[in-house]
Amino acid sequence: MSINAFEAALKKGISEHDNVQASFELKKEVKRVSEAVKFANNRLYELEKLNTAMFSSLIKLVDIASGYQEASKTVGEGGKSYIS
């Protein structure tokens, strides 16, 4: 094997190695981004559950408050109810 053929083979091997290394790093990056997206989606889901619970509690409080206001309208002076 001549020196020129050896250098050409070496350069070709280095080029292929660089491509393989870049491909490997790209796969690692895709996996890392995929895990980050899964984490973000999980956090959004947990926040949605918290928001649902908060709004359910607020609706119950509003219902209780509106029921209290309705009851206070039916009670006259001295605590007597005008509704029989």
N, C-alpha and C positions, 0 to 999 in steps of 0.2 A: 504494500500500500504506500502510495506516495504521500509526501507531506501535504500537498494540496488536497488530495482525496481525504486524508485524515482531518484536516481543518474543516473541510466541507461537511464531513460526517459529524464532527464536534459541534459546529454551528447549528446543524440541523437538529441534533440532539438537544442542544440548549434551547432552541426555539420551541421544540416540542415540550420540553420540560417546563418552560415558561407558560405555555398554553395550558398544560395540565395543572400547574400551580394556580393559574388565574381561574380556571374552571373550579378547582377545589375551593378557593376562597369565595368565589361567587356562590357556590352551593351553601357554604357556611353562612354567608350574609343573608341569603334567602331564608334559611332556616331561622336565623336570629330575628329577621323582620316578621316572619310568620308567627313566632312566639310572642313578639311585641304586640301584634295585632290581636292575637287571642287574649292577651292580658288586658288590652284596652277594651275589647268587647265585653269581657267579664266585668270589668269595672263599670261600664255603661249599664249593663244588666243589673248590677247591684244598686246603682243609683236609681234606676227606674223602679226597682222594688221599694226603695226608700221613699221616693216621691209618691208612689201609689199609697203607701201606708200613711204618709203625712196628709195627703188629700182626703183619704178615707176618714182620718181623725178629724180633720177640719169640717168635713160634711156632717159628721156626727155632732160636733160642737154647734154648728149652725142650726141643725135640726133641734137640738136641745134648747138653744137660745130662742129660736122662733116659737117653740112650744111654750116656753116660759113667758114670752111676750103675749101670746094668745091667752094664756091662763090669767095673766095680770089684767087683761082687758075685761074679762068676764067677772072679776071680783070687784064689788062696789066698795063704798066707804065702810069702814068698820069691819072689813074682811068678809062681808056677806056676799054671797053670789046672787046675781040677778037671774041666773039660769036655773030653772027648776028641773 
